[in-house]
Amino acid sequence: KNEVEQSPQNLTAQEGEFITINCSYSVGISALHWLQQHPGGGIVSLFMLSSGKKKHGRLIATINIQEKHSSLHITASHPRDSAVYICAVYNNNDMRFGAGTRLTVKP
Amino acid sequence: NAGVTQTPKFQVLKTGQSMTLQCAQDMNHEYMSWYRQDPGMGLRLIHYSVGAGITDQGEVPNGYNVSRSTTEDFPLRLLSAAPSQTSVYFCASSMDTTITSGYTFGSGTRLTVV
């Protein structure tokens, strides 16, 4: 079993829909990282959080340390949000990654 | 600022050849790291460095060497390439390892070993 599990693996949505991507992990962590990988391959750091919630524009990330679970929400989704979203857990300079969720937003 | 610069973008090697993947950052970041990304496996940490002169192993270090002689540069060396090292390699840097530091990734190097 992977240390970091993401669901769903693939997600297709219509423009404007509310999106939720989930991440569960089985190891102790000091922080959790959400990344976005564009269709061209480039990777962008979205959030790094250790508790509660963070918001940036239409993106919201939450984490529940006790339940070892994090969610990434996208409000009012847009075709430009189409990408692979990757969850990673961080502890003591080591980072372990989920396999990613491929999101496609159709106009 | 250029951010994190990786070279080359593409490389084909023959089994047994050696090469160095270059990674440079101009943000004065202390933490630098190398990852490989394989289909179905996600990203995996190869080696990391928390500052000049300090390196450590990640999840999949075998077959790779690193050094950190300056803050700016963190090269990844393949001493004897194997087909199992065919992958996309990403370098990343961060100001430090605290929660507030975001990561900046390079654009990746696609390596094929034949």
Interface residues (C-beta under 8 A of the other chain):
Chain A: V4 S30 A31 H33 L35 G41 G42 I43 V44 S45 M48 L49 S50 I86 A88 N93 D94 M95 R96 F97 G98 A99 G100
Chain B: Y31 S33 Y35 G40 M41 G42 L43 R44 L45 Y48 V50 D56 G58 E59 V88 F90 A92 T97 I99 T100 S101 G102 Y103 T104 F105 S107 G108
